[in-house]
């Protein structure tokens, strides 16, 4: 089992803006996993019959449901308390969205706690917030708002628009269009591949929130129900398995089914 919130904070104290941002991204990735790809396991761990529980994210990109730190005041700001009590009192997607909002607030409090502790000045704080603000919030990832924002963003060139239209048409007629392998080397179809690359530069993974040029060397898969793209490794699907899937349903869509009381 991972260390509790205080233990994790004591073991790692980022001191520069870049280190704090790396800490933020690691914790964020862990929390997103809990609320998307690992949502079923997270749901099971948040038993309303247990004591007040909190969701922790760690710089190692892991997550944990645990009791709050016993020390007062705690080493680090504590996440929302009692998330398990609301689990069965609302629809699961609404509960996950609520936990996501509190997780966003906790991430910011931890990041700026480090900033205050290590004397970040106005320029450092502005830089840190600017870096954080470039990422979709956990709430936006969990609810799909981040994906909608990408879809509504106007395209920068006509070629990219044309490529997106072609891509959507191919998704409906070819099963292989539902997953995107690592982009091959450029050949006689170089122009078409550049358009396809432009398209996926704007895509973000529905699980980890990353996307753009830095993720073009990773295989992707498209959910046929919510039309959200995911890194295959984030949803634990291999390229070989993806080719055999006729209709892919992502973890979030799978968890929308009503749970038996």
C-alpha positions as CSV (number, residue, x, y, z in Angstrom):
1,X,0.0,0.0,0.0
2,X,1.2,3.5,-0.7
3,X,2.2,6.0,2.0
4,X,-0.5,8.2,3.3
5,X,-0.8,11.8,2.3
6,X,1.6,13.2,4.9
7,X,4.2,10.5,4.3
8,X,4.2,11.1,0.6
9,X,4.7,14.8,1.1
10,X,7.6,14.3,3.6
11,X,9.4,12.0,1.2
12,X,9.4,14.5,-1.7
13,X,9.6,18.3,-1.5
14,X,9.9,20.0,-4.9
15,X,11.6,23.3,-4.7
16,X,11.6,24.8,-8.2
17,X,8.7,25.8,-10.4
18,X,9.5,22.9,-12.8
19,X,9.7,20.4,-9.9
20,X,6.4,21.6,-8.4
21,X,4.8,21.2,-11.9
22,X,6.1,17.7,-12.3
23,X,4.7,16.9,-8.8
24,X,1.4,18.4,-9.9
25,X,1.3,16.4,-13.1
26,X,2.1,13.1,-11.4
27,X,-0.6,13.6,-8.7
28,X,-3.1,14.7,-11.4
29,X,-2.4,11.6,-13.6
30,X,-3.0,9.3,-10.6
31,X,-6.3,11.0,-9.7
32,X,-7.5,10.8,-13.3
33,X,-6.7,7.1,-13.4
34,X,-8.8,6.6,-10.2
35,X,-11.8,8.5,-11.7
36,X,-11.7,7.0,-15.2
37,X,-9.8,3.8,-16.1
38,X,-9.8,2.6,-12.5
39,X,-13.3,3.9,-11.7
40,X,-14.7,0.5,-10.8
41,X,-12.0,-0.2,-8.3
42,X,-12.2,3.3,-6.9
43,X,-16.0,2.9,-6.5
44,X,-15.5,-0.4,-4.5
45,X,-12.9,1.1,-2.2
46,X,-15.2,4.1,-1.3
47,X,-17.5,2.0,1.0
48,X,-20.0,4.3,2.7
49,X,-19.9,2.0,5.8
50,X,-16.3,2.9,6.4
51,X,-14.9,6.0,8.2
52,X,-14.2,9.3,6.5
53,X,-12.1,8.5,3.4
54,X,-10.1,10.7,1.1
55,X,-8.6,10.3,-2.4
56,X,-4.9,10.9,-2.7
57,X,-2.8,11.3,-5.8
58,X,1.0,10.8,-5.7
59,X,3.9,12.2,-7.8
60,X,4.5,8.6,-8.9
61,X,1.1,8.7,-10.8
62,X,-0.5,6.3,-8.4
63,X,-3.7,6.9,-6.3
64,X,-5.0,5.7,-3.0
65,X,-8.2,5.8,-1.0
66,X,-7.3,6.2,2.7
67,X,-8.1,7.8,6.0
68,X,-6.8,11.4,6.5
69,X,-3.4,12.1,8.1
70,X,-3.5,11.8,11.9
71,X,-1.0,14.6,12.6
72,X,-2.4,18.1,13.1
73,X,-1.6,20.2,11.2
74,X,-0.8,17.8,8.4
75,X,2.5,18.0,6.4
76,X,0.5,18.7,3.2
77,X,-3.0,20.2,2.6
78,X,-5.5,17.3,2.9
79,X,-8.0,16.4,0.1
80,X,-11.7,16.4,0.6
81,X,-12.9,14.3,3.5
82,X,-15.8,11.8,3.4
83,X,-16.0,11.2,-0.3
84,X,-17.4,7.7,0.4
85,X,-20.5,9.0,2.2
86,X,-21.9,10.5,-1.0
87,X,-21.2,7.5,-3.2
88,X,-24.6,5.9,-3.1
89,X,-26.6,9.1,-2.8
90,X,-26.3,10.3,-6.4
91,X,-25.7,8.9,-9.9
92,X,-22.2,7.5,-10.2
93,X,-21.1,10.0,-13.0
94,X,-22.3,12.9,-10.8
95,X,-20.4,11.5,-7.8
96,X,-17.2,11.0,-9.9
97,X,-17.6,14.6,-11.2
98,X,-18.0,15.9,-7.6
99,X,-14.8,14.1,-6.5
100,X,-13.0,15.5,-9.5
101,X,-13.9,19.1,-8.6
102,X,-12.5,18.6,-5.0
103,X,-9.4,16.8,-6.5
104,X,-8.8,19.9,-8.7
105,X,-9.0,22.2,-5.7
106,X,-6.6,19.9,-3.7
107,X,-4.0,19.8,-6.5
108,X,-3.9,23.6,-6.6
109,X,-3.6,23.8,-2.8
110,X,-0.7,21.4,-2.8
111,X,1.1,23.1,-5.6
112,X,0.8,26.6,-4.1
113,X,1.7,25.2,-0.6
114,X,5.1,24.2,-2.1
115,X,5.3,27.6,-3.8
116,X,4.7,29.4,-0.4
117,X,7.0,27.1,1.5
118,X,9.9,27.6,-0.8
119,X,9.4,31.3,-1.4
120,X,8.1,31.6,-4.9
121,X,7.9,35.2,-5.9
122,X,5.2,36.8,-8.1
123,X,6.9,35.7,-11.4
124,X,7.3,32.1,-10.2
125,X,3.7,31.9,-9.0
126,X,2.5,33.3,-12.3
127,X,4.7,30.8,-14.3
128,X,3.5,27.9,-12.2
129,X,-0.2,28.8,-12.7
130,X,0.3,29.3,-16.4
131,X,1.9,25.9,-16.7
132,X,-1.0,24.3,-14.7
133,X,-3.6,26.2,-16.7
134,X,-2.4,24.6,-19.9
135,X,-3.7,21.3,-18.8
136,X,-7.4,20.3,-18.7
137,X,-8.8,20.1,-15.1
138,X,-9.6,16.7,-13.7
139,X,-13.3,17.7,-13.8
140,X,-13.0,18.5,-17.6
141,X,-11.4,15.1,-18.3
142,X,-13.9,13.1,-16.2
143,X,-17.0,14.8,-17.6
144,X,-15.7,15.0,-21.2
145,X,-15.7,18.8,-21.2
146,X,-12.0,18.8,-22.3
147,X,-12.8,16.8,-25.4
148,X,-15.8,19.0,-26.3
149,X,-13.5,22.1,-26.0
150,X,-11.1,20.5,-28.5
151,X,-13.9,19.7,-30.9
152,X,-15.3,23.2,-30.8
153,X,-12.0,24.9,-31.2
154,X,-11.7,26.4,-34.7
155,X,-9.2,24.8,-37.0
156,X,-6.1,26.7,-38.0
157,X,-6.1,25.6,-41.6
158,X,-8.4,24.2,-44.3
159,X,-6.3,21.1,-44.8
160,X,-6.8,20.1,-41.2
161,X,-10.6,20.5,-41.5
162,X,-10.6,18.4,-44.6
163,X,-8.6,15.7,-42.9
164,X,-11.0,15.6,-39.9
165,X,-14.0,15.2,-42.2
166,X,-12.2,12.3,-44.0
167,X,-11.3,10.8,-40.7
168,X,-14.9,10.8,-39.4
169,X,-16.1,9.2,-42.6
170,X,-13.4,6.5,-42.4
171,X,-14.4,5.7,-38.8
172,X,-17.9,4.8,-39.9
173,X,-16.8,2.5,-42.7
174,X,-13.6,0.9,-41.6
175,X,-13.1,-0.9,-38.3
176,X,-9.4,-0.1,-38.4
177,X,-10.1,3.6,-38.3
178,X,-11.2,3.2,-34.6
179,X,-7.7,2.9,-33.5
180,X,-4.6,4.9,-34.4
181,X,-1.3,3.0,-34.6
182,X,2.1,4.8,-34.3
183,X,2.4,7.1,-37.2
184,X,4.6,5.5,-40.0
185,X,7.5,7.2,-41.8
186,X,6.5,9.7,-44.5
187,X,6.3,8.4,-48.0
188,X,4.3,9.3,-51.2
189,X,1.3,10.1,-49.0
190,X,3.3,12.6,-47.0
191,X,0.7,15.4,-47.5
192,X,-2.1,13.2,-46.2
193,X,-0.1,12.1,-43.2
194,X,0.7,15.7,-42.3
195,X,-3.0,16.5,-42.2
196,X,-3.6,13.5,-40.0
197,X,-0.8,14.6,-37.7
198,X,-2.4,18.1,-37.5
199,X,-5.6,16.5,-36.5
200,X,-4.1,14.5,-33.6
201,X,-2.0,17.4,-32.4
202,X,-5.4,18.8,-31.1
203,X,-6.5,15.5,-29.6
204,X,-6.2,14.9,-25.8
205,X,-6.4,11.5,-24.1
206,X,-9.6,11.1,-22.2
207,X,-7.8,9.3,-19.4
208,X,-4.5,11.2,-18.8
209,X,-5.4,14.5,-20.6
210,X,-2.2,14.5,-22.6
211,X,-2.1,14.9,-26.3
212,X,-0.5,16.8,-29.2
213,X,2.8,16.2,-30.8
214,X,4.4,14.6,-27.7
215,X,1.9,11.7,-28.0
216,X,2.0,11.0,-31.7
217,X,4.4,8.2,-31.2
218,X,1.9,6.3,-29.0
219,X,-1.0,4.2,-30.2
220,X,-4.5,5.6,-29.7
221,X,-8.1,4.1,-29.6
222,X,-11.4,5.8,-30.2
223,X,-14.5,5.1,-28.0
224,X,-17.4,4.3,-30.4
225,X,-19.9,5.6,-27.8
226,X,-18.6,9.0,-26.7
227,X,-16.1,9.5,-29.5
228,X,-13.2,10.2,-27.1
229,X,-9.7,9.2,-28.0
230,X,-7.5,7.4,-25.5
231,X,-3.9,6.2,-25.4
232,X,-4.1,2.5,-25.6
233,X,-1.8,2.1,-22.6
234,X,-4.1,4.3,-20.5
235,X,-7.0,2.0,-21.0
236,X,-5.0,-1.2,-21.0
237,X,-5.6,-2.2,-24.6
238,X,-2.8,-3.6,-26.8
239,X,-2.6,-2.7,-30.5
240,X,-3.2,-6.4,-31.3
241,X,-6.3,-6.5,-29.2
242,X,-7.6,-3.2,-30.7
243,X,-7.6,-4.7,-34.2
244,X,-10.0,-7.5,-33.0
245,X,-12.4,-5.1,-31.3
246,X,-15.5,-4.4,-33.4
247,X,-17.0,-1.7,-31.1
248,X,-14.8,-0.2,-28.4
249,X,-16.4,1.1,-25.2
250,X,-14.2,3.2,-22.9
251,X,-14.2,2.7,-19.1
252,X,-16.3,5.8,-18.5
253,X,-19.0,4.6,-20.9
254,X,-18.9,1.1,-19.4
255,X,-19.4,2.5,-15.9
256,X,-22.5,4.5,-16.9
257,X,-24.6,1.4,-16.5
258,X,-26.7,1.5,-13.3
259,X,-25.2,-0.5,-10.5
260,X,-27.5,-2.9,-8.5
261,X,-28.4,-1.6,-5.1
